[in-house]
Amino acid sequence: MEDIFAFIGNALGEGIRLIVELLTGLFTHLDDAVDGLLNGLSGSLGISPSLLSLAILVFGLWLLWRGFRALMQRAIIAALLWWLVGLLVLGWLIN
């Protein structure tokens, strides 16, 4: 009877260990992939790979998106203003 419980405990322990090793490998490779993406993006744009620079990049792209949405609502003046501000932010960042 002890052998059955020892076998069950051993199998359960090996299963838990396998799951932990798989998740560790997944998150390690995910971290490497995100790091490569951010370094490639910042390198191609000529900006520093800091969190602040990437946040400003997202903000500038959001401003351009707002201009596109304003254009879809036929607010041409608002679209031009959104695009102007977005291009100023992105131009300042990518300089």
C-alpha positions as CSV (number, residue, x, y, z in Angstrom):
1,M,0.0,0.0,0.0
2,E,2.9,2.4,0.7
3,D,4.3,1.8,-2.8
4,I,1.1,3.0,-4.4
5,F,1.1,6.3,-2.5
6,A,4.8,6.7,-3.1
7,F,4.2,6.2,-6.8
8,I,1.3,8.7,-6.8
9,G,3.4,11.3,-4.8
10,N,6.4,10.8,-7.2
11,A,4.2,11.2,-10.3
12,L,2.5,14.3,-8.8
13,G,5.8,15.9,-7.9
14,E,7.2,15.3,-11.4
15,G,4.1,16.8,-13.0
16,I,4.4,19.9,-10.9
17,R,8.1,20.2,-11.7
18,L,7.4,19.9,-15.4
19,I,4.7,22.6,-15.3
20,V,7.1,24.9,-13.4
21,E,9.9,24.3,-15.8
22,L,7.7,24.9,-18.8
23,L,6.3,28.2,-17.4
24,T,9.9,29.3,-16.5
25,G,11.0,28.7,-20.0
26,L,8.0,30.4,-21.5
27,F,8.5,33.6,-19.5
28,T,12.2,33.6,-20.1
29,H,11.7,33.4,-23.9
30,L,8.8,36.0,-23.7
31,D,11.1,38.4,-21.9
32,D,13.8,37.9,-24.5
33,A,11.3,38.5,-27.3
34,V,9.9,41.7,-25.8
35,D,13.4,43.0,-25.1
36,G,14.4,42.3,-28.7
37,L,11.3,44.0,-30.0
38,L,11.8,47.1,-28.0
39,N,15.5,47.3,-28.8
40,G,14.8,46.9,-32.5
41,L,12.0,49.5,-32.5
42,S,14.0,52.0,-30.6
43,G,17.1,51.3,-32.7
44,S,15.3,51.8,-36.0
45,L,13.6,55.0,-34.8
46,G,16.9,56.4,-33.3
47,I,15.4,56.8,-29.8
48,S,16.7,55.5,-26.5
49,P,15.1,52.3,-25.3
50,S,13.9,53.9,-22.1
51,L,10.4,53.5,-20.8
52,L,9.8,57.2,-21.0
53,S,10.8,57.4,-24.7
54,L,8.5,54.5,-25.5
55,A,5.6,56.1,-23.6
56,I,6.1,59.3,-25.5
57,L,6.1,57.3,-28.8
58,V,2.8,55.7,-27.8
59,F,1.4,59.1,-26.9
60,G,2.4,60.5,-30.3
61,L,0.9,57.6,-32.1
62,W,-2.3,58.1,-30.0
63,L,-2.4,61.7,-31.1
64,L,-2.2,60.7,-34.8
65,W,-5.0,58.1,-34.2
66,R,-7.1,60.9,-32.7
67,G,-6.6,62.9,-35.9
68,F,-7.6,59.9,-38.0
69,R,-10.8,59.5,-35.9
70,A,-11.6,63.2,-36.2
71,L,-11.2,62.9,-40.0
72,M,-13.6,60.0,-40.0
73,Q,-16.1,62.2,-38.2
74,R,-15.6,64.9,-40.9
75,A,-13.9,67.3,-38.5
76,I,-11.1,68.4,-40.8
77,I,-9.8,71.3,-38.7
78,A,-9.7,69.1,-35.6
79,A,-7.9,66.3,-37.6
80,L,-5.3,68.8,-38.8
81,L,-4.7,70.0,-35.3
82,W,-4.4,66.5,-33.9
83,W,-2.0,65.6,-36.6
84,L,0.1,68.7,-36.1
85,V,0.4,68.1,-32.4
86,G,1.1,64.4,-33.0
87,L,3.8,65.1,-35.5
88,L,5.4,67.7,-33.2
89,V,5.6,65.2,-30.4
90,L,7.0,62.4,-32.7
91,G,9.4,64.8,-34.5
92,W,10.7,66.0,-31.1
93,L,11.2,62.4,-30.0
94,I,12.7,61.0,-33.2
95,N,14.9,64.1,-33.9
